[in-house]
Amino acid sequence: MIISTTDSIDGRRVGMYLGVVAGQAVLGTNFVRDFFAGIRDVIGGRAGSYEKELRKAKTVALEEMAEKAEELGADAMVGVDLDYEHLGAGDRSMLMVSANGTAVKLAK
């Protein structure tokens, strides 16, 4: 599956637009990670555990979107957009990543 943030695939022509597809991933964080991320926020530095969770959520959202595109018979997705959100507060916080794009069938 070709995934592109642009509205076209270089060197290929879109034969058919199949529709908008989306994938979401919501992952819970935990109090220990939040605590150490809070310390890093004060003293500076990267919050590795959060970065790892964001990468994981992005992968899940893109895979879910690709599965839906494949079900429509797509061989590519164009105009893909990723959005990141932090939901909740305190010990009930969660990370959400949503991926949206247009499933297309490329011309032969």
N, C-alpha and C positions, 0 to 999 in steps of 0.2 A: 504494500500500500504506500503510495507516494503521498506525503503530507507537506503542504506548502502554506505559508502565511500570505503569499501573494495570490493574485486572482488568476494566475495561469501557471502552467508547467512549461519551463523553457524547452523549446524545440518540439512541443506536442500541442495538438489542438484538442480542445474540449469537444467531444462529440455529443454529449447529452448531460444536462444538469439533472440530478436525481433528487435533490432536496437537501435541506439543512439537517445536519446530524449533530448530536451533542453527547458529551460524556462528563460525568461528575465524579469526584472523589472527595469524601469528607472523612478526615482522620482525626481522632482525638489526640490531644496532647496530654501530658500528665504533669502533676505538680512538681516532680523533681526536675523535669526538663524546663518547666516554667521558672522555677527558682533559679537555676543556673543561667538561663537566658536573661533573667532580670539582672543578675550580677554582671553579666557580659555587657548589658545595656548601660550600666553605670560606669564600668571601668573600660569599656571598649573591647573590640574584638568581634570575631564571628561566632554566631550561635550554631555550631555544627549539627547539633541534634535537630534543630528546626530546619536547617538546610536539607538534611537527609530526609525528613518527613515531607518537605515540599517537593523534592525530586521524586519521591515515591508517589505522592498524590498526582503529580503531573503525568507520570508514566501510566498510572491507572486510568486517569481521565482520557488520555490520548488513545490507550488501548481500547477502552470502552467505545469511544467515538469511532475508531477504525472498525470494530466489530459491527457496529450499526451500519456503517457505510458498506461493508462487505455484504451484509444482508440485502442491501438495495442493489447489489451488483456493481458497485463502484470499484474502480482501480486507482482512484486518487481522491484527495480532498484538497480543496483550495479555499483561500480566505480564512484559514484557521486562526482563531483568537483564543488566547488563554487568559483567564481571569483568576485572581487569587483573593480570597477573603479570610478574615479571622472571625469566627463566630463564637458567641458566648463570652463569659468572663470567669476569672478565677480558676477553680479546679474543674470547671465544665467547659473549658475552651476547646475549640476545634478549628482545624484548618480545612478550607474548602478550595478546590481547584476545579474550574469548569472549562471545558474545551468545546468550542463550537466551530463549525465549518460547513462547507458545501460539498456534498458527495457528487462526484462526476465520473462519467465513463469517457475515457480518452478515445479519440478517433484513431483508427488503425492506419 
